[in-house]
């Protein structure tokens, strides 16, 4: 099959709402351009109607994915979108969008943010219960494609660990974020993973390329946007250790992981935010978790 024919397969008859064709693609191109613009180091998001509109377009893009039929079950070792991933991606974009709304209307703090995170993750857990498979594993850790290939398998394992740790980082950012661009940055790998999964399904890229691009999309916003201060790395490391080593696959891991985030939000609001607002500039520069630009 020629590359031209494969590209033509992207333009399916499914992509329409009523008489309007290519809705999902137009939304996707708009959001991709927005991602690129906001990834510029010199670009800053302001609390404006334009920002509100563009963030809403991102939410609509994720909702519009449901016009497409996807496999109900995951295909092992093949990185295409299936029903659980389709819904999860929409739920996690909703997570970022709700926190953006809290920030837009000046209602955000550690408590409100962790409430949104808990609600959306409980919703994601319900989706997994309905559509997931213990045999297939989680979306990230069940996505291996290079089993038994020595060095390449170890490299893939490293990428999977980085991707898993990045999920902790994303929640951490959403709890502590002070800049309105932060929710958008957590959307980037989520929405692009849907694009990459589509490209795999259409035969335009391989599953390994999909995984590589996904890891890259996680890394780029971190590298471009966030200044890693002295307290940030130890805090993330501690949360990763607690989540994957102490909690792990314990039978009560779901309850414990929510307890971990709620406890962190309480500590942030009762202790760390007080230090941030203490007026000590040197202290603030060391405590600030996600200082953008």
N, C-alpha and C positions, 0 to 999 in steps of 0.2 A: 504494500500500500504506500503510495507516494505521500510526501510531507504535505503537499497541497491538498490532497484528498482528506488527510487527517485534520488539517486546519478547518476545512469545510464542515467537518463533523461537529465542530464547536457550535455551528449555527443550526440548532435544532428547532423543530416546530413546537417543542414544549415551551420554549422561552417566549411566552406571551401572556398577557393578562387582558382578557376580553379581546378587543380588536387591536390592541397595542402590542407590536412585536418587539423582541429583543430588549425587554424591560430589564431583565437581570444583568445582561451584558452592559447596558448603558449605565446602570447603577454601579456595576463592578469597575468599569473604566473610570467613572467619576471618583470613586473611593480610592482607586489606585493612584490617581493623580493627586488626590488629597494627601495620601500617605507620603508620597514623594516630596510634596511641598513642605509638609510638616516635619520631615526628616532633615530639612536644611538647618544647620546649626544656627543660622541667623534669623530663623523664622520663629515667631512667638504667637501662640494662640491667645486671643483675648476673649473676655466674657462679652460676646456680641451676638446679635441675631444671626450673623453669617456662621459663626461657630455652632450655634444651636441647630441651624438648618443642616450643616454638613454632618454633624454627629447623628442627627436623625436619619439622614440618608444612609449612613452606615448601618443603623438598626434596621431600616427598611430593606437594605440589601440582604441581610441575613434572613429576614422573614421571607423574602422573595425566593429563597432557595427551595422552599417547599412546593414550588410549582413543578419541580423536577422529581421524577421517580428514581429512587436509589435502591440498591439491594437491602433487604431487611436484615440480612446477616453479614457479618464481616468475612472477607475472603482472606485467609491466613497467608501472610507473606506478600500481600498485594495491596498497595496503598491507594485504594479507591474509597470514595465516600460511601458509607452505609448509613442506615437509619439512625443508629445511636450517635454516630459522629455528627450527622447533619443537625440533630436536635441539640447536642452538646454545644456545637459551635454557636448556635443561635442563643442558647442560654448564657454562655460566657460573654458573648457580645452584649447581651442584655445586662449582665453584671456590670460591665464597664459603663454602659449607657446610663444605668440608674445612678451610679456614683457620679458620673458627669452631671446629671440633673441635680443631685444634691449640692455639688460644687457650684453649679450655675446659679442656684437660688440661695447660696450661702447657708446650706443646712448640713454641711458635711462635718463630721468629726469621727473619731475612732469608733464610737458606739454605733452611729448610723451606718457607717461604712461596713463594719463587721456584720451588722444586721442584714444588709443587702447581700453580702458575701455568703452568709449562712443560708439565707433563703434560696439563693440561686444554686448553691451547691447541694442543698437538700433536693431541689428540683432535678439537678443533674444526677444525683444518686437514684432518684425514682426512675428516671429515664434508663439508667443502667440496669435497674432491676427488671424493667419491662423488656428492653431490647438487647441488653448486654449478654455476654457469655463469659463465664469464669475460665473456660478452656482457652478462649481467644485473648484473654488478658485485657489490660487497660488500653486506651487509645495510644498512649505514648509507649509504655513498656511492652505492649503486645505487637509492636510494629517492626520487629526484626525481620530482615530480609537476607542476612549474610551468615546465617548459622553454619558453623563448621568450616569457615573460610579463614581460620587463623588470625593473622594480623588485622584483616579487614573486619572480622567479627568483633575484635577488641575495640577497634576504632568506632564501630557502630555502637557498642555498649557504652563507650564514653559519651557519644552524642546523645544517647537515650538518657544517661544520667544527667547530662547538662540540661536536656529538655525538661526532665522531671524537676530538677532544682529550680529551673526558670519558672515553673508553675508556682513554687513557693515565693519566689521573688515577685511575681505578678501580684499575688494576693497581698504581700507585704507593701508593695507600692500603692495598691488601692486602699489599704487601711490608713497609710500615713501620708498620702499625696497632698501636696499643697498647691501644685501647679495644675491648671485645668487641662494641660496636654497629656497628663499621665494616663487617664483612662483610654485615650486614643492609642497610646503606645502599646497597651495590652491587647488592643483589638488587632494590631497588625499581623502577628503570626497566626491568630485564629482565623481571620478572614482569608489570608493568603493560603493557608493550609487547604481550604476548600477549593481554591483555584488550582493548586498543585494536584489535589486529588482528581479533579476533573481532567487535567492534562494527562495524568496517568491512565485514566479510563479511556481517553481518546487515543492513546498510544503515542502521545507527543513527547513524554518523558518517562523514564523508568522509575520504579519504586525507590531505588537507591538515590536517584537524583532528587526525588520528592523529599526524602528524609534530609538530604544535605541542604536543600533550599530552606526547609523548615527550620533547621538549626541556625542557619545564617540569618533568617528573618527574626529569630529570637535575639540573636547577638547584636544585630545592627542598632536597634533602638537603645539598648543598654550602652553600647559604645558611644553613640552619637549624643545621647541626651542626659545621661546621669553621671554626676560626679560622685565617685565612691569615696566617702569620707571615712575617718578612722573607725567610727562605731558601726557603720553600715555593714561591712564585710563580716565582722564577728557576729552581728545580729542575724544576718542571713544564714551564716554557717551553723549557728546554734539551732535555728528553726529547721533547717534541712536535716541536721542530726536527729533532732527530736522526732520529726515526721517520719524519716525513713529508717532510722536505727532503733529508736525507743518505741515508737508506735508500730511502724512496719505493717505487717499483715495480721496483727492481733485481731481477734474476733470482734473487739469493741473499737476498732481503729476509727470508724466513722465518728463515733461519739467523742473519742479522744482528740481527733484532729480539729473538731469544732471547738472543743474545750481549749486547745492550744491557741487558736486564733482569738477566741473571746478573751482569754487571759492576757494575750499580748496586747489586744486593744485596750483593756483596762489599765495595764501598765503604761502604755503609751499616753493615755489620757490623764492618768493621775500623777505620773512621774515625769515622763519625758517631755510632754508638751509644756509643763510648768517650767522646765529647764529652758526650753526654746523661747519662752516668753519672759524669761528672767531679766533680760536686758544685757546679759553678759555676752558680748559679741564673739569672744574666743570660744566660749562654751557652746554658743549657738552654731558656730561653724563646724564644731566637732560632732554635735548631736544631729544636725540636719540630715535626714535620711536620703531625701531625693531632691537635691537642689538642682533644678533644671536651668540650663544656660549659665 
